[in-house]
Amino acid sequence: MATEEAGYWVPDWPVPYGVRSAITVRSGGVSQGAYASLNLGDHVGDAPEAVARNRERLRAMLELPGEPRWLQQEHGTGVATLTAASARSLEADG
């Protein structure tokens, strides 16, 4: 059973030590209109300042140590492999 926090779900599944997971939901953000409320996509037409504030809120909620790699999700079979040299923004499905 997952637990829900404002803006994300924490799945209850076994993971290795040091690994955390969260699934974002639409509540808990500042975006308006069609993008309400916790839109994290900077490529969909939402106000850039709203997306930046939403991302900042998520980082704070999850107590992340730094800026995550943001994925521009494309529904398909592409999976991104992250390295230290990976682009800051990636296109893939996972």
VMD Tcl script that draws the C-alpha trace (Angstrom):
set ca {
  {0.00 0.00 0.00}
  {1.35 3.41 -0.93}
  {1.10 6.41 1.34}
  {0.00 9.75 -0.06}
  {1.58 13.09 0.70}
  {0.63 16.42 -0.88}
  {2.13 16.24 -4.36}
  {3.35 12.65 -4.35}
  {2.81 9.00 -3.37}
  {5.40 6.91 -1.58}
  {5.08 3.31 -2.83}
  {5.34 0.50 -0.32}
  {7.64 -1.85 -2.20}
  {11.04 -3.32 -1.37}
  {14.03 -1.32 -2.61}
  {17.76 -1.62 -1.96}
  {19.31 0.36 0.87}
  {19.78 3.99 -0.09}
  {17.10 3.92 -2.82}
  {13.93 5.97 -2.46}
  {10.97 6.27 -4.76}
  {8.04 8.63 -5.14}
  {5.29 9.04 -7.71}
  {4.11 12.60 -8.31}
  {0.43 13.54 -8.46}
  {-1.27 16.76 -9.56}
  {-1.96 18.26 -6.10}
  {0.29 20.58 -4.11}
  {1.49 23.05 -6.74}
  {0.94 26.57 -8.00}
  {0.12 26.14 -11.71}
  {-3.23 27.47 -12.93}
  {-5.81 26.53 -15.54}
  {-5.17 23.42 -17.62}
  {-1.86 22.85 -15.79}
  {-3.24 23.05 -12.24}
  {-1.70 22.32 -9.82}
  {1.70 20.51 -9.56}
  {2.77 20.61 -13.22}
  {6.48 19.75 -13.45}
  {6.81 19.85 -17.25}
  {8.70 22.83 -18.64}
  {7.87 21.88 -22.23}
  {4.05 21.92 -22.24}
  {3.21 25.64 -22.27}
  {2.79 26.31 -18.54}
  {4.22 29.52 -17.08}
  {7.98 28.93 -16.58}
  {7.92 30.59 -13.14}
  {5.09 28.27 -12.02}
  {7.00 25.18 -13.20}
  {10.13 26.42 -11.40}
  {8.17 26.94 -8.16}
  {6.51 23.50 -8.51}
  {9.88 21.83 -9.00}
  {11.27 23.72 -6.02}
  {8.30 22.58 -3.90}
  {8.82 18.96 -4.93}
  {12.54 19.10 -4.13}
  {11.66 20.48 -0.68}
  {8.86 17.95 -0.07}
  {11.14 15.04 -0.94}
  {14.14 16.61 0.83}
  {16.31 16.08 -2.23}
  {19.99 16.97 -1.87}
  {20.11 18.68 -5.26}
  {18.46 19.23 -8.61}
  {17.10 16.00 -10.10}
  {17.36 15.08 -13.77}
  {14.01 15.99 -15.30}
  {12.55 13.70 -17.95}
  {10.49 14.92 -20.87}
  {8.22 11.91 -21.05}
  {7.52 10.47 -24.47}
  {5.10 7.57 -24.39}
  {7.02 4.73 -25.99}
  {9.81 2.31 -25.19}
  {12.75 4.68 -24.70}
  {14.61 4.39 -21.39}
  {17.21 6.97 -20.36}
  {20.54 5.84 -18.93}
  {21.99 8.48 -16.65}
  {25.67 9.25 -16.38}
  {27.52 12.20 -14.89}
  {27.68 13.67 -18.40}
  {23.98 13.15 -19.25}
  {22.04 16.14 -20.50}
  {20.08 18.08 -17.86}
  {16.84 17.34 -19.74}
  {16.21 13.96 -21.33}
  {13.50 12.58 -23.62}
  {12.36 9.02 -22.85}
  {9.52 7.05 -21.28}
  {11.46 5.94 -18.24}
}
mol new
graphics top color blue
foreach p $ca { graphics top sphere $p radius 0.5 }
foreach p [lrange $ca 0 end-1] q [lrange $ca 1 end] { graphics top cylinder $p $q radius 0.2 }
display resetview
